[in-house]
Each structure stands twice: as C-alpha cells, then as structure tokens.
C-alpha cells in the first residue's frame, strides 16, 4: 500500500503528460484534416472558376479589347491564373507582382513560347510551367465545335497556401511552449532542490546540535566534578577519587538520552529520500512522546508556553514512528516560535473523524497567526515568517505525511493575532 502511495505523484505526472500529448495529436490531426478538406474544396472551386473563365474568354474573343476579360472575369478571382493560347503564349493573367499593363500583348503574339525573351514574358512562361506541375491546365473549347483555342493555368489560392502551414505552425508553437515550460520547470526544480538541500543541511546541524551541546555540557560538568574530587583528595589525602553515585547516575542517564537522541536523528535523516517502513500503530503514544520531549526543551528556548494534551480513543494507523514523531516536533516548534512575548498556550488533540475515516493530530497555538497568503506558502521550501530560520521543517513534514503516509497536513485556520491550527490527518 505504501508503494502505491509513493508512486501516485509519478503516475499523476505520467497521465498528465500522456493526456497533453494526446490532446496535441488530436488538435494537429483535426487541423490538418480540416485544412485538407478546405484545400480540396478550394481546388474544386478553382477548377469550376477556371472552366467558367474558359467560356467567358471564348465569348470575349469577339471583342477586340481582350483586356476586358481581366476586368470582368479574372480580376475578381482570389487565386493566381494565366490564360494562354494553344501554343502557350500568355495573354491574360492575374499574378502578384506582374501587372498586365507591364507587358505589350501584341509583343506576346510574336514570341516563341519555347524560347521566350528575358523579362516579364519569360517569367510568365516559367509560372505557367510551375502551375501545370501542380494542376492540369483546363482547355478552353469552342462551345459549338469543341475546338481547343487556349488553356487556363491556375495556382492555389493564397488562403489555402496559408492554411497549409497552420499544422506546422501549431507544432512549432507547441514545441516552443513545451521547451519554455521545461526550461522554466527545470529552473524552478533546481532552485527548489537547492533550497531543500541547503535547508536539509542546516536542519541536520540543528537536530544534531542540541544533543551534542548537551553531551558536551555533561562532559564539562563531569570534568568540573572530577577537579573538585581531585582537590578534595589532595586536601584530605588518599589515593581514590570519590564522586557521588546519584550525581553520576543522573549524568549517565542524561548522556544516554542524548545518545539515543543522536541515534534517532540519524535514523530520521537516513529515511529521507527512501521508502520508509510503515507499521500499524497507535498514534497517541507517539504524539505524547514528542510532546514530552518538547516540553523539556521549552525552558531552554526562553519561552513560557503551556502545552495541553487531549487524546481520544482512536484506531491504529499505518505509520513510521520516528518520522511522525519528527513531524509533530516540527509543528510544535513552529507553534512555540509563533508565541509573542515568550508566553502562550498550545493545545494538542488526537481525534477520530468518522466522516472522513481518518485520525487527526490537531495542534493549535495562541501565537501571532498568519495571513491567508502566508498560510498558503507555509509548506513551501525556504519560506518562513521568522527572522531566523530556513523554512524547511514544515516542508519535510508535508513530504513525510503526504508522500510517505498518504495523509494530509494543512493549516485549518489562522488569522493575525489569533493563532493557528495545523492538522495532520492519517487514513484509517
């Protein structure tokens, strides 16, 4: 069960990625199919219009002013076309960049279409050849005799040429956004990981610092007592150093507690980044032990905080004892740090929520509270409302609770000057 919960974020990311790719493919395929249909319709319209031009041109041939064909029929068309005689001499056209007035029609009649002179006429002949490679020229026939007297050569409408590029533009834009998104995501992840590693190093130093300082203090106290015993021996004479057994027993007990604390810290950090072993246990004793440890530390923090406890009868849950104790300690530390003036109250409740089938650890303080924006950011790496700190305790707590235990940790309520309530919830 723990493995499936740990795989959940990866599966969600995989589904999101596959869904995005599927949507991209569907969008591109749909756009390409619609462009293809529009292209076919445009070709059909162009063919029909070209046939109409053929009939209109035959009628216009009776008029000595052949250029009226351009004004009446060709000019309104939205695609390029060239009308030629049977030998390939252009006499009417609509082309971007080639005006019909720039060429002498009478000069065209005298050219050899297979070897046109340089200039606009050669350009027209080359365009005719290019059109014919894309579309078969439409013959213009005498309606009475079906005699061919010319051809209509046409290209693609400008709209179709532009629409053909839409799928490629879409793909390029999508990959551009994916690339920018990936770069941004990597940048965010890199900065987040940097903050986590820096914070983790500082948190390690902080966690190890307390028991190490305590051990050094006890060692110094033993040395002082040893020095007193040596002085007393020299004054009284003798060859033995006597130290009070009760004092020695107390020192050894405290040093043992500090050594166990160091071992516990090492176990906690050893499980960060790996899948911890979960066991079905009662969460109340674990919370009680964390409160007991923190209650002993409060005087050393220069605080006057009262911690009240209330435990309901709750069902056992699947948890890792060391990590959950760490979570409760981190939340308690934030609650103690939030007290103004060094005085305050903290309430720790362990309750069962039947409606959500969960066990909740509720920690409320009477401290300075948070604004809604601060409450949203409190679990982000590197975020802290304290003047001193590195903002990693609640980040680690969130990872432990949600990633390792499939539970939830959230700020239930908080307001400036009215304290905060943080809830840690475990599924039963």
DRENNUSE-621534 format. One record per residue (C-alpha): residue number from 1; residue in three letters; z, x, y. Coordinates in steps of 0.25 Angstrom, whole numbers, plus 5000, padded with zeros to 4 digits. Example, Ala and Ser with C-alpha at 12.3 -4.5 7.8 and 13.67 -1.06 7.14 Angstrom:
2
PT num residu    z    x    y
PT   1    ALA 5031 5049 4982
PT   2    SER 5029 5055 4996
This chain:
428
PT num residu    z    x    y
PT   1    UNK 5000 5000 5000
PT   2    UNK 5003 5011 5009
PT   3    UNK 4990 5018 5007
PT   4    UNK 4982 5005 5010
PT   5    UNK 4990 5004 5023
PT   6    UNK 4987 5018 5027
PT   7    UNK 4972 5016 5024
PT   8    UNK 4972 5004 5033
PT   9    UNK 4969 5011 5046
PT  10    UNK 4957 5019 5040
PT  11    UNK 4952 5006 5033
PT  12    UNK 4952 4999 5047
PT  13    UNK 4945 5010 5053
PT  14    UNK 4934 5011 5042
PT  15    UNK 4932 4996 5043
PT  16    UNK 4931 4996 5058
PT  17    UNK 4921 5008 5057
PT  18    UNK 4912 5001 5046
PT  19    UNK 4913 4988 5054
PT  20    UNK 4908 4995 5066
PT  21    UNK 4897 5002 5059
PT  22    UNK 4893 4988 5052
PT  23    UNK 4892 4982 5066
PT  24    UNK 4884 4993 5072
PT  25    UNK 4874 4992 5060
PT  26    UNK 4873 4977 5061
PT  27    UNK 4871 4978 5076
PT  28    UNK 4860 4988 5075
PT  29    UNK 4853 4981 5063
PT  30    UNK 4853 4968 5071
PT  31    UNK 4848 4974 5084
PT  32    UNK 4837 4981 5076
PT  33    UNK 4833 4969 5069
PT  34    UNK 4832 4961 5082
PT  35    UNK 4824 4971 5089
PT  36    UNK 4815 4972 5077
PT  37    UNK 4813 4957 5077
PT  38    UNK 4811 4957 5092
PT  39    UNK 4801 4968 5090
PT  40    UNK 4793 4960 5080
PT  41    UNK 4793 4948 5090
PT  42    UNK 4788 4957 5101
PT  43    UNK 4777 4962 5093
PT  44    UNK 4773 4948 5089
PT  45    UNK 4773 4944 5104
PT  46    UNK 4765 4957 5107
PT  47    UNK 4755 4954 5097
PT  48    UNK 4753 4940 5102
PT  49    UNK 4752 4944 5116
PT  50    UNK 4742 4955 5113
PT  51    UNK 4733 4944 5106
PT  52    UNK 4735 4936 5118
PT  53    UNK 4731 4947 5127
PT  54    UNK 4718 4949 5118
PT  55    UNK 4714 4935 5120
PT  56    UNK 4717 4936 5135
PT  57    UNK 4710 4949 5136
PT  58    UNK 4697 4943 5130
PT  59    UNK 4697 4931 5140
PT  60    UNK 4700 4941 5151
PT  61    UNK 4688 4949 5148
PT  62    UNK 4679 4939 5154
PT  63    UNK 4686 4942 5167
PT  64    UNK 4680 4955 5174
PT  65    UNK 4694 4958 5179
PT  66    UNK 4700 4963 5166
PT  67    UNK 4713 4967 5172
PT  68    UNK 4717 4953 5173
PT  69    UNK 4721 4954 5159
PT  70    UNK 4732 4963 5163
PT  71    UNK 4737 4954 5173
PT  72    UNK 4736 4941 5165
PT  73    UNK 4740 4945 5151
PT  74    UNK 4744 4959 5149
PT  75    UNK 4753 4962 5161
PT  76    UNK 4764 4951 5157
PT  77    UNK 4765 4957 5143
PT  78    UNK 4779 4965 5140
PT  79    UNK 4773 4975 5131
PT  80    UNK 4762 4986 5133
PT  81    UNK 4748 4983 5129
PT  82    UNK 4734 4989 5131
PT  83    UNK 4721 4981 5129
PT  84    UNK 4709 4989 5125
PT  85    UNK 4695 4987 5121
PT  86    UNK 4690 4989 5106
PT  87    UNK 4688 5004 5109
PT  88    UNK 4702 5006 5114
PT  89    UNK 4699 5006 5129
PT  90    UNK 4711 5000 5137
PT  91    UNK 4708 4990 5147
PT  92    UNK 4721 4983 5150
PT  93    UNK 4735 4987 5147
PT  94    UNK 4750 4985 5151
PT  95    UNK 4757 4998 5149
PT  96    UNK 4769 5004 5156
PT  97    UNK 4765 5016 5165
PT  98    UNK 4750 5013 5164
PT  99    UNK 4745 5003 5175
PT 100    UNK 4732 4996 5172
PT 101    UNK 4727 4999 5186
PT 102    UNK 4728 5014 5184
PT 103    UNK 4716 5014 5175
PT 104    UNK 4702 5011 5178
PT 105    UNK 4697 5000 5168
PT 106    UNK 4683 5004 5170
PT 107    UNK 4686 5018 5167
PT 108    UNK 4693 5014 5154
PT 109    UNK 4680 5007 5149
PT 110    UNK 4673 5021 5149
PT 111    UNK 4683 5029 5141
PT 112    UNK 4682 5033 5127
PT 113    UNK 4695 5027 5121
PT 114    UNK 4696 5038 5110
PT 115    UNK 4696 5049 5121
PT 116    UNK 4701 5043 5134
PT 117    UNK 4703 5051 5146
PT 118    UNK 4716 5056 5151
PT 119    UNK 4725 5048 5159
PT 120    UNK 4729 5033 5158
PT 121    UNK 4718 5029 5149
PT 122    UNK 4722 5039 5138
PT 123    UNK 4736 5035 5140
PT 124    UNK 4731 5020 5137
PT 125    UNK 4723 5024 5125
PT 126    UNK 4735 5032 5119
PT 127    UNK 4744 5020 5122
PT 128    UNK 4734 5011 5114
PT 129    UNK 4735 5021 5102
PT 130    UNK 4750 5020 5103
PT 131    UNK 4751 5005 5103
PT 132    UNK 4741 5004 5091
PT 133    UNK 4750 5013 5083
PT 134    UNK 4761 5002 5085
PT 135    UNK 4754 4989 5086
PT 136    UNK 4740 4986 5080
PT 137    UNK 4731 4982 5092
PT 138    UNK 4727 4968 5094
PT 139    UNK 4712 4965 5095
PT 140    UNK 4706 4956 5106
PT 141    UNK 4696 4948 5100
PT 142    UNK 4685 4938 5106
PT 143    UNK 4690 4924 5102
PT 144    UNK 4676 4920 5099
PT 145    UNK 4671 4932 5090
PT 146    UNK 4684 4939 5086
PT 147    UNK 4677 4951 5092
PT 148    UNK 4687 4962 5096
PT 149    UNK 4686 4967 5110
PT 150    UNK 4699 4974 5112
PT 151    UNK 4713 4977 5108
PT 152    UNK 4727 4974 5113
PT 153    UNK 4736 4986 5111
PT 154    UNK 4751 4984 5113
PT 155    UNK 4765 4991 5112
PT 156    UNK 4779 4986 5111
PT 157    UNK 4786 4978 5122
PT 158    UNK 4796 4986 5130
PT 159    UNK 4807 4977 5125
PT 160    UNK 4804 4980 5111
PT 161    UNK 4804 4995 5113
PT 162    UNK 4817 4994 5120
PT 163    UNK 4823 4985 5109
PT 164    UNK 4819 4995 5098
PT 165    UNK 4829 5005 5104
PT 166    UNK 4841 4995 5104
PT 167    UNK 4846 4998 5090
PT 168    UNK 4845 5013 5093
PT 169    UNK 4852 5012 5106
PT 170    UNK 4863 5004 5099
PT 171    UNK 4864 5014 5088
PT 172    UNK 4865 5025 5098
PT 173    UNK 4875 5017 5107
PT 174    UNK 4884 5014 5095
PT 175    UNK 4884 5029 5090
PT 176    UNK 4887 5033 5104
PT 177    UNK 4899 5023 5105
PT 178    UNK 4903 5028 5091
PT 179    UNK 4903 5042 5095
PT 180    UNK 4910 5040 5108
PT 181    UNK 4920 5031 5101
PT 182    UNK 4922 5042 5090
PT 183    UNK 4924 5053 5101
PT 184    UNK 4934 5044 5108
PT 185    UNK 4941 5041 5095
PT 186    UNK 4942 5055 5091
PT 187    UNK 4947 5059 5105
PT 188    UNK 4958 5048 5104
PT 189    UNK 4962 5052 5090
PT 190    UNK 4962 5067 5093
PT 191    UNK 4971 5065 5105
PT 192    UNK 4980 5055 5097
PT 193    UNK 4981 5065 5086
PT 194    UNK 4984 5076 5096
PT 195    UNK 4995 5067 5101
PT 196    UNK 5000 5063 5088
PT 197    UNK 5001 5078 5083
PT 198    UNK 5008 5083 5096
PT 199    UNK 5018 5071 5095
PT 200    UNK 5020 5073 5080
PT 201    UNK 5023 5088 5082
PT 202    UNK 5033 5084 5093
PT 203    UNK 5039 5073 5085
PT 204    UNK 5041 5083 5073
PT 205    UNK 5048 5092 5083
PT 206    UNK 5057 5081 5088
PT 207    UNK 5060 5076 5074
PT 208    UNK 5064 5089 5069
PT 209    UNK 5071 5093 5082
PT 210    UNK 5083 5084 5080
PT 211    UNK 5088 5088 5066
PT 212    UNK 5084 5103 5069
PT 213    UNK 5092 5103 5082
PT 214    UNK 5104 5096 5075
PT 215    UNK 5103 5107 5064
PT 216    UNK 5103 5118 5074
PT 217    UNK 5115 5111 5081
PT 218    UNK 5123 5110 5068
PT 219    UNK 5120 5125 5065
PT 220    UNK 5125 5129 5078
PT 221    UNK 5137 5121 5076
PT 222    UNK 5140 5128 5063
PT 223    UNK 5138 5141 5069
PT 224    UNK 5148 5138 5080
PT 225    UNK 5158 5133 5070
PT 226    UNK 5155 5146 5062
PT 227    UNK 5158 5154 5074
PT 228    UNK 5171 5147 5076
PT 229    UNK 5175 5149 5062
PT 230    UNK 5172 5164 5063
PT 231    UNK 5180 5165 5076
PT 232    UNK 5192 5157 5069
PT 233    UNK 5191 5166 5057
PT 234    UNK 5192 5179 5065
PT 235    UNK 5204 5173 5073
PT 236    UNK 5211 5169 5060
PT 237    UNK 5206 5179 5051
PT 238    UNK 5200 5177 5037
PT 239    UNK 5186 5178 5031
PT 240    UNK 5181 5164 5030
PT 241    UNK 5175 5155 5040
PT 242    UNK 5180 5140 5039
PT 243    UNK 5172 5129 5044
PT 244    UNK 5177 5114 5044
PT 245    UNK 5171 5107 5032
PT 246    UNK 5170 5094 5039
PT 247    UNK 5162 5100 5050
PT 248    UNK 5153 5108 5040
PT 249    UNK 5151 5095 5032
PT 250    UNK 5147 5088 5045
PT 251    UNK 5137 5099 5049
PT 252    UNK 5131 5099 5035
PT 253    UNK 5129 5084 5035
PT 254    UNK 5122 5084 5049
PT 255    UNK 5113 5096 5045
PT 256    UNK 5109 5089 5032
PT 257    UNK 5106 5077 5040
PT 258    UNK 5097 5085 5050
PT 259    UNK 5090 5092 5038
PT 260    UNK 5088 5078 5032
PT 261    UNK 5082 5074 5045
PT 262    UNK 5073 5086 5045
PT 263    UNK 5068 5083 5031
PT 264    UNK 5066 5068 5035
PT 265    UNK 5057 5073 5047
PT 266    UNK 5049 5082 5039
PT 267    UNK 5047 5070 5029
PT 268    UNK 5043 5061 5040
PT 269    UNK 5032 5070 5046
PT 270    UNK 5028 5074 5032
PT 271    UNK 5023 5060 5030
PT 272    UNK 5016 5058 5043
PT 273    UNK 5001 5058 5040
PT 274    UNK 5003 5055 5026
PT 275    UNK 5005 5042 5018
PT 276    UNK 5020 5041 5016
PT 277    UNK 5027 5035 5004
PT 278    UNK 5032 5021 5006
PT 279    UNK 5043 5015 4999
PT 280    UNK 5049 5001 4999
PT 281    UNK 5062 5002 5006
PT 282    UNK 5071 4994 5015
PT 283    UNK 5068 4998 5030
PT 284    UNK 5082 4994 5035
PT 285    UNK 5089 5007 5030
PT 286    UNK 5078 5016 5035
PT 287    UNK 5079 5010 5049
PT 288    UNK 5094 5011 5048
PT 289    UNK 5094 5026 5045
PT 290    UNK 5084 5028 5056
PT 291    UNK 5093 5021 5066
PT 292    UNK 5105 5029 5061
PT 293    UNK 5098 5042 5063
PT 294    UNK 5094 5038 5077
PT 295    UNK 5108 5032 5081
PT 296    UNK 5113 5046 5078
PT 297    UNK 5103 5052 5087
PT 298    UNK 5105 5043 5099
PT 299    UNK 5116 5051 5105
PT 300    UNK 5108 5064 5105
PT 301    UNK 5097 5057 5113
PT 302    UNK 5107 5054 5124
PT 303    UNK 5106 5039 5122
PT 304    UNK 5116 5027 5121
PT 305    UNK 5108 5018 5112
PT 306    UNK 5114 5008 5103
PT 307    UNK 5105 5004 5090
PT 308    UNK 5108 4991 5084
PT 309    UNK 5103 4988 5070
PT 310    UNK 5099 4975 5062
PT 311    UNK 5094 4975 5048
PT 312    UNK 5089 4962 5041
PT 313    UNK 5087 4962 5026
PT 314    UNK 5072 4966 5025
PT 315    UNK 5063 4968 5013
PT 316    UNK 5059 4983 5009
PT 317    UNK 5046 4988 5014
PT 318    UNK 5037 5000 5010
PT 319    UNK 5040 5011 5020
PT 320    UNK 5043 5026 5021
PT 321    UNK 5057 5028 5024
PT 322    UNK 5056 5041 5032
PT 323    UNK 5044 5037 5041
PT 324    UNK 5050 5023 5044
PT 325    UNK 5064 5030 5048
PT 326    UNK 5055 5039 5057
PT 327    UNK 5049 5026 5063
PT 328    UNK 5062 5020 5066
PT 329    UNK 5067 5033 5072
PT 330    UNK 5055 5034 5081
PT 331    UNK 5056 5019 5086
PT 332    UNK 5071 5021 5088
PT 333    UNK 5069 5034 5096
PT 334    UNK 5059 5027 5105
PT 335    UNK 5069 5015 5107
PT 336    UNK 5081 5025 5111
PT 337    UNK 5072 5033 5120
PT 338    UNK 5068 5020 5127
PT 339    UNK 5082 5017 5131
PT 340    UNK 5085 5018 5146
PT 341    UNK 5097 5025 5151
PT 342    UNK 5100 5030 5137
PT 343    UNK 5107 5017 5133
PT 344    UNK 5101 5005 5125
PT 345    UNK 5100 4997 5112
PT 346    UNK 5091 4998 5100
PT 347    UNK 5090 4987 5090
PT 348    UNK 5084 4990 5076
PT 349    UNK 5081 4978 5067
PT 350    UNK 5075 4977 5054
PT 351    UNK 5070 4963 5051
PT 352    UNK 5060 4956 5042
PT 353    UNK 5049 4948 5047
PT 354    UNK 5045 4937 5037
PT 355    UNK 5033 4932 5045
PT 356    UNK 5027 4946 5045
PT 357    UNK 5033 4950 5031
PT 358    UNK 5038 4963 5038
PT 359    UNK 5050 4971 5040
PT 360    UNK 5052 4975 5055
PT 361    UNK 5061 4986 5061
PT 362    UNK 5063 4982 5075
PT 363    UNK 5068 4992 5085
PT 364    UNK 5072 4987 5099
PT 365    UNK 5077 4994 5111
PT 366    UNK 5082 4991 5125
PT 367    UNK 5075 5002 5132
PT 368    UNK 5065 5003 5143
PT 369    UNK 5054 4996 5135
PT 370    UNK 5039 4997 5136
PT 371    UNK 5027 4990 5144
PT 372    UNK 5016 4983 5135
PT 373    UNK 5007 4995 5137
PT 374    UNK 5018 5005 5133
PT 375    UNK 5021 4996 5121
PT 376    UNK 5006 4997 5116
PT 377    UNK 5006 5012 5118
PT 378    UNK 5019 5016 5112
PT 379    UNK 5014 5019 5098
PT 380    UNK 5002 5028 5103
PT 381    UNK 5003 5043 5101
PT 382    UNK 5008 5050 5113
PT 383    UNK 5013 5038 5120
PT 384    UNK 5027 5038 5125
PT 385    UNK 5035 5031 5136
PT 386    UNK 5045 5042 5136
PT 387    UNK 5045 5054 5146
PT 388    UNK 5047 5063 5134
PT 389    UNK 5041 5061 5120
PT 390    UNK 5027 5062 5113
PT 391    UNK 5025 5047 5109
PT 392    UNK 5023 5049 5094
PT 393    UNK 5036 5043 5088
PT 394    UNK 5030 5028 5088
PT 395    UNK 5016 5033 5085
PT 396    UNK 5022 5039 5072
PT 397    UNK 5030 5027 5070
PT 398    UNK 5017 5018 5071
PT 399    UNK 5010 5027 5061
PT 400    UNK 5021 5027 5051
PT 401    UNK 5023 5012 5052
PT 402    UNK 5009 5007 5053
PT 403    UNK 5001 5017 5045
PT 404    UNK 5011 5021 5034
PT 405    UNK 5018 5008 5032
PT 406    UNK 5008 4997 5036
PT 407    UNK 5018 4991 5046
PT 408    UNK 5019 4989 5061
PT 409    UNK 5026 4995 5073
PT 410    UNK 5025 4989 5087
PT 411    UNK 5032 4986 5100
PT 412    UNK 5036 4971 5098
PT 413    UNK 5041 4970 5113
PT 414    UNK 5044 4979 5124
PT 415    UNK 5046 4978 5139
PT 416    UNK 5050 4988 5150
PT 417    UNK 5065 4987 5151
PT 418    UNK 5067 4978 5139
PT 419    UNK 5066 4987 5128
PT 420    UNK 5056 4987 5116
PT 421    UNK 5056 4983 5102
PT 422    UNK 5047 4990 5091
PT 423    UNK 5045 4984 5078
PT 424    UNK 5042 4991 5065
PT 425    UNK 5036 4982 5054
PT 426    UNK 5034 4984 5040
PT 427    UNK 5027 4975 5030
PT 428    UNK 5035 4970 5018
